[in-house]
Amino acid sequence: MQTTEKNQTPDHGTCTTPTALYVVLFATILQSVMSFISLASFAGFFWRQSAVLAQTYTVQQRASWVVTALWAIVALVVAIAMVRRRERARTVYAGAGAVTIAAWFALLPWPLAVVGAVPIAWTVAVLYRTSTNRYFADTPSGAATCRARVAQTLFAFSTALLYATYLGTFLGHGWMHDQFGGRPPLYHFVAWLVILVTALIIASRGARAWTLGVALMVFVVALAAAMIGFVPYTALLVHAMGPHYQAYEILWGPMFLGMAVLAFVAWLALRTAKGWWRRQEPPPHGKMPDFG
């Protein structure tokens, strides 16, 4: 991200883009990395207990894991390419996404295929907005400073830590929960807050509010996509998926409350970055911070 002068507010285009584009791209990167880690963790367990799990999971289910792993890799690569303004990457994303969705519908019960398709379809819709075409046509305005790169890295790490800690706290199992090592999750939340504050201090003053808003909104979008994935496992829908699936209820109320609070903070930070209290028009699109 290119830093701005101390008393300038970074420009982020119109009220919905390119901020929305950055959010979906970074959320895609976050989810791809986390999905791949989860699948790798489960694959290790599967390798040790292959005989037992082979009787528990159908061939279609195991094939769907392979499809999901391949999609996580493709989505990660093309999302990074789009952050670097490689326009052909969005065509690859849309094509690979369509193939992945078709494979899910062929291998999985329809509720699981539908919830898997929702984030992909929403991302494709953002990628093909008119203003996104302008983003790919723009020329990056310069290399990021060392200070900006350090701040970006800390913001990214804090978002990933919050995502893993939040899900690990409410799910109570899996590698995200095992990371606590028997300690209360509070320690991880404190670590997230310390890293976030450090990132804010390092970031240039003009970029702090916008970058904070994007970082929190990436978490919100990624968490929303993860929560959608649990909808088919509710008692209301699990019967539609057949005898190989069991109901699994998450704490919808507390999870949604925390997500809503952080979504409000993210919205407030993004509006603050725009100087909404001055009732001014958005600056020209060309001065947008460059994440390339």
Backbone torsions as a table, in degrees:
resi	resn	phi	psi	omega
1	MET	NA	133.4	-180.0
2	GLN	-81.0	131.5	178.2
3	THR	-78.5	157.1	178.7
4	THR	-112.4	172.9	176.8
5	GLU	-66.3	161.6	-168.8
6	LYS	-59.3	-37.1	-174.2
7	ASN	-102.4	14.2	178.4
8	GLN	-101.2	149.9	173.1
9	THR	-101.0	127.2	-179.4
10	PRO	-63.0	143.7	-179.0
11	ASP	-91.4	138.7	-176.8
12	HIS	-128.2	26.7	175.4
13	GLY	74.7	-147.4	-179.2
14	THR	-77.0	178.2	-172.1
15	CYS	-68.8	-20.4	-178.0
16	THR	-109.6	-22.5	178.8
17	THR	-143.0	154.3	3.5
18	PRO	-85.0	4.9	177.9
19	THR	-54.6	-45.0	179.7
20	ALA	-61.2	-36.7	179.3
21	LEU	-65.7	-46.3	177.8
22	TYR	-60.9	-41.0	-178.7
23	VAL	-62.0	-46.8	-177.6
24	VAL	-69.6	-33.9	178.8
25	LEU	-68.0	-46.0	179.9
26	PHE	-69.7	-33.6	175.7
27	ALA	-66.1	-37.2	176.3
28	THR	-63.5	-43.6	177.9
29	ILE	-61.9	-46.3	-179.7
30	LEU	-60.6	-48.7	-178.1
31	GLN	-66.8	-36.1	179.1
32	SER	-64.0	-44.9	179.3
33	VAL	-63.3	-46.7	-178.8
34	MET	-65.7	-38.9	178.5
35	SER	-64.1	-41.7	-179.2
36	PHE	-66.3	-40.0	177.1
37	ILE	-63.2	-43.7	179.8
38	SER	-62.6	-44.4	179.7
39	LEU	-66.3	-38.4	178.4
40	ALA	-66.1	-39.5	178.5
41	SER	-64.1	-42.5	179.8
42	PHE	-70.2	-34.5	179.8
43	ALA	-64.0	-36.2	177.1
44	GLY	-62.9	-42.0	177.2
45	PHE	-66.9	-39.8	179.8
46	PHE	-62.3	-38.7	-179.1
47	TRP	-63.8	-38.2	-178.1
48	ARG	-77.6	-29.2	-176.2
49	GLN	-121.1	39.4	-172.0
50	SER	-61.3	-38.3	-177.6
51	ALA	-64.6	-42.2	-179.3
52	VAL	-69.1	-46.7	-176.2
53	LEU	-70.4	-28.2	177.9
54	ALA	-63.3	-30.3	177.0
55	GLN	-82.2	-21.0	-176.7
56	THR	-87.8	-39.9	-175.9
57	TYR	-110.3	140.4	-179.0
58	THR	-75.3	166.4	176.8
59	VAL	-61.4	-38.7	179.4
60	GLN	-62.4	-40.9	178.7
61	GLN	-63.8	-44.1	-179.5
62	ARG	-67.3	-34.4	176.2
63	ALA	-66.6	-35.3	179.0
64	SER	-66.2	-29.9	176.6
65	TRP	-65.0	-40.0	179.1
66	VAL	-64.3	-43.8	178.8
67	VAL	-61.0	-43.3	-179.6
68	THR	-64.6	-39.8	178.4
69	ALA	-64.0	-43.8	178.7
70	LEU	-63.5	-40.5	178.9
71	TRP	-65.1	-39.0	178.6
72	ALA	-60.5	-40.8	179.8
73	ILE	-67.0	-47.6	-178.9
74	VAL	-62.9	-46.6	-178.5
75	ALA	-61.2	-39.8	179.3
76	LEU	-62.7	-48.1	-176.9
77	VAL	-64.3	-47.1	-175.8
78	VAL	-72.9	-30.9	177.1
79	ALA	-65.6	-42.4	176.4
80	ILE	-62.5	-40.4	178.7
81	ALA	-63.5	-38.7	179.3
82	MET	-70.0	-34.7	174.0
83	VAL	-59.8	-32.6	178.2
84	ARG	-89.3	15.1	173.8
85	ARG	65.7	36.2	174.1
86	ARG	-89.9	102.9	-171.1
87	GLU	-64.1	-35.2	-178.3
88	ARG	-64.3	-20.8	-177.9
89	ALA	-63.6	-32.1	-179.8
90	ARG	-71.1	-31.2	174.6
91	THR	-65.7	-40.8	176.7
92	VAL	-63.0	-41.7	179.7
93	TYR	-61.2	-48.6	-177.7
94	ALA	-63.2	-42.9	-179.6
95	GLY	-67.4	-46.9	178.9
96	ALA	-65.8	-35.3	177.3
97	GLY	-63.7	-41.4	179.0
98	ALA	-64.1	-41.7	178.6
99	VAL	-64.8	-41.8	-179.9
100	THR	-63.4	-44.6	179.3
101	ILE	-62.1	-43.3	178.2
102	ALA	-60.8	-40.7	178.9
103	ALA	-65.6	-39.8	178.2
104	TRP	-63.4	-41.2	178.9
105	PHE	-66.3	-30.1	179.2
106	ALA	-77.1	-28.8	-172.5
107	LEU	-105.4	-25.6	-171.6
108	LEU	-118.1	160.4	171.8
109	PRO	-60.2	150.6	-173.0
110	TRP	-58.8	-34.4	179.0
111	PRO	-61.5	-39.6	179.0
112	LEU	-68.3	-39.5	179.1
113	ALA	-65.3	-38.9	-179.3
114	VAL	-65.1	-48.5	-178.3
115	VAL	-67.1	-28.0	175.1
116	GLY	-72.0	-30.3	-178.2
117	ALA	-77.4	-27.1	-174.1
118	VAL	-58.8	-52.9	180.0
119	PRO	-62.3	-36.1	179.8
120	ILE	-65.9	-45.2	-179.1
121	ALA	-63.4	-40.3	179.8
122	TRP	-66.4	-40.3	179.2
123	THR	-64.5	-43.2	178.4
124	VAL	-61.3	-38.9	178.7
125	ALA	-61.4	-40.1	177.9
126	VAL	-68.8	-39.2	-176.6
127	LEU	-65.4	-26.0	-175.4
128	TYR	-108.3	22.9	169.9
129	ARG	-71.8	156.9	179.4
130	THR	-61.2	-41.2	-178.2
131	SER	-67.3	-24.9	176.2
132	THR	-69.5	-34.2	174.5
133	ASN	-59.5	-38.5	178.8
134	ARG	-66.1	-36.9	178.4
135	TYR	-61.6	-45.5	-179.7
136	PHE	-70.5	-26.0	-179.5
137	ALA	-80.3	-24.1	-178.4
138	ASP	-67.8	151.2	175.2
139	THR	-97.3	129.9	177.8
140	PRO	-54.1	139.6	-172.3
141	SER	-86.0	-3.6	178.6
142	GLY	151.8	166.4	-179.3
143	ALA	-75.1	148.1	178.2
144	ALA	-74.0	148.9	177.1
145	THR	-75.6	164.2	177.6
146	CYS	-60.4	-40.5	178.6
147	ARG	-60.9	-42.6	180.0
148	ALA	-65.5	-40.4	-178.8
149	ARG	-66.7	-38.6	177.2
150	VAL	-63.8	-44.5	179.2
151	ALA	-62.3	-43.5	178.9
152	GLN	-60.1	-43.5	-179.7
153	THR	-62.4	-41.7	179.2
154	LEU	-67.6	-40.9	177.0
155	PHE	-61.3	-43.9	179.9
156	ALA	-63.5	-44.1	-179.8
157	PHE	-65.6	-39.8	179.6
158	SER	-64.6	-38.7	179.1
159	THR	-66.1	-44.0	178.1
160	ALA	-63.7	-40.9	179.1
161	LEU	-64.4	-43.2	179.0
162	LEU	-62.8	-43.4	-179.6
163	TYR	-60.3	-49.9	-178.4
164	ALA	-66.8	-38.9	-179.5
165	THR	-68.9	-42.7	-178.1
166	TYR	-63.1	-49.3	179.8
167	LEU	-67.5	-40.6	178.7
168	GLY	-61.1	-35.4	179.9
169	THR	-65.9	-44.2	-174.0
170	PHE	-87.6	-26.5	179.9
171	LEU	-81.0	-38.4	176.2
172	GLY	76.2	12.7	176.7
173	HIS	-158.6	173.4	-179.5
174	GLY	84.3	177.1	-175.1
175	TRP	-64.9	-29.2	178.8
176	MET	-66.5	-32.2	175.9
177	HIS	-81.9	-35.6	-179.0
178	ASP	-65.1	-23.1	-179.1
179	GLN	-62.5	-21.7	-178.8
180	PHE	-69.9	-24.8	177.9
181	GLY	59.6	34.3	-179.9
182	GLY	84.7	-6.1	179.0
183	ARG	-88.2	156.4	177.4
184	PRO	-63.1	143.1	178.2
185	PRO	-59.6	-18.0	-178.3
186	LEU	-54.7	-36.1	180.0
187	TYR	-61.1	-38.7	180.0
188	HIS	-70.6	-37.9	177.6
189	PHE	-65.3	-38.0	176.4
190	VAL	-64.1	-42.6	178.0
191	ALA	-61.6	-41.1	177.3
192	TRP	-59.8	-45.4	-178.2
193	LEU	-64.4	-40.2	179.2
194	VAL	-63.7	-45.1	179.7
195	ILE	-64.2	-40.8	-179.6
196	LEU	-63.9	-45.9	179.5
197	VAL	-64.0	-39.8	177.4
198	THR	-61.1	-42.6	178.1
199	ALA	-62.1	-40.3	179.1
200	LEU	-64.5	-39.0	179.8
201	ILE	-66.8	-40.4	-177.3
202	ILE	-73.5	-36.6	-177.8
203	ALA	-62.4	150.2	176.8
204	SER	-65.4	149.3	-172.8
205	ARG	-58.7	-38.3	-177.9
206	GLY	-69.8	-18.8	-176.9
207	ALA	-103.9	-5.6	-171.1
208	ARG	-63.1	-51.5	-174.8
209	ALA	-63.3	-45.6	-177.6
210	TRP	-65.0	-45.0	-178.2
211	THR	-66.0	-38.5	175.3
212	LEU	-61.1	-45.3	180.0
213	GLY	-61.8	-42.7	178.9
214	VAL	-65.0	-44.2	-178.8
215	ALA	-60.0	-45.1	-179.7
216	LEU	-70.6	-37.2	-179.4
217	MET	-70.3	-31.3	174.5
218	VAL	-61.0	-44.5	176.5
219	PHE	-59.5	-45.3	-177.6
220	VAL	-62.1	-46.4	-178.3
221	VAL	-66.0	-44.3	179.3
222	ALA	-63.9	-40.9	179.2
223	LEU	-67.1	-39.4	177.7
224	ALA	-60.4	-42.2	178.0
225	ALA	-63.6	-38.7	178.2
226	ALA	-66.8	-41.2	-179.4
227	MET	-66.4	-35.8	177.0
228	ILE	-59.6	-34.2	-179.6
229	GLY	-64.1	-19.0	179.3
230	PHE	-91.0	-9.3	-177.9
231	VAL	-58.4	-44.4	-179.7
232	PRO	-62.5	-18.2	-177.7
233	TYR	-90.5	4.1	175.8
234	THR	-71.2	158.3	-178.6
235	ALA	-59.2	-26.0	-178.0
236	LEU	-72.2	-32.0	-172.8
237	LEU	-114.4	-16.3	-172.1
238	VAL	-62.6	-28.6	-179.8
239	HIS	-65.6	-21.5	-179.2
240	ALA	-77.7	-8.0	-176.2
241	MET	-101.2	-3.1	175.9
242	GLY	98.1	175.6	-173.5
243	PRO	-71.8	-14.2	-177.6
244	HIS	-82.8	-0.9	-178.4
245	TYR	-120.2	140.9	-179.7
246	GLN	-118.4	151.9	179.8
247	ALA	-66.4	142.3	176.3
248	TYR	-145.0	111.4	-177.9
249	GLU	-99.1	132.7	173.8
250	ILE	-102.5	168.8	179.9
251	LEU	-81.2	82.0	-173.4
252	TRP	-59.0	-44.3	-176.5
253	GLY	-60.3	-58.4	179.6
254	PRO	-61.0	-39.2	-179.8
255	MET	-64.3	-43.2	-179.4
256	PHE	-68.9	-36.1	-180.0
257	LEU	-62.4	-48.9	178.8
258	GLY	-62.0	-40.4	179.2
259	MET	-64.7	-40.0	-179.6
260	ALA	-65.9	-40.2	178.8
261	VAL	-62.2	-47.4	-179.3
262	LEU	-69.0	-31.3	176.0
263	ALA	-64.8	-38.9	178.2
264	PHE	-66.4	-43.0	178.2
265	VAL	-62.0	-41.4	178.7
266	ALA	-63.3	-45.2	178.5
267	TRP	-60.9	-43.0	-179.7
268	LEU	-63.4	-41.2	179.3
269	ALA	-64.9	-41.9	-179.7
270	LEU	-67.6	-38.6	177.8
271	ARG	-68.8	-35.7	176.8
272	THR	-63.4	-40.3	178.6
273	ALA	-62.0	-28.6	179.0
274	LYS	-83.7	-7.5	-177.3
275	GLY	66.7	42.8	-173.7
276	TRP	-63.3	-24.4	-179.2
277	TRP	-71.4	-17.8	178.8
278	ARG	-86.9	-7.8	-178.4
279	ARG	54.5	43.7	-179.6
280	GLN	-99.3	158.9	177.2
281	GLU	-74.5	148.6	177.3
282	PRO	-59.8	140.9	177.5
283	PRO	-64.3	168.9	-180.0
284	PRO	-58.8	149.6	-176.4
285	HIS	-61.8	-31.6	-170.9
286	GLY	-63.7	-17.6	-176.7
287	LYS	-95.3	16.2	-179.6
288	MET	-62.3	140.8	175.8
289	PRO	-58.6	140.4	-176.6
290	ASP	-99.5	124.4	177.0
291	PHE	-100.3	6.9	-179.2
292	GLY	-72.9	NA	NA
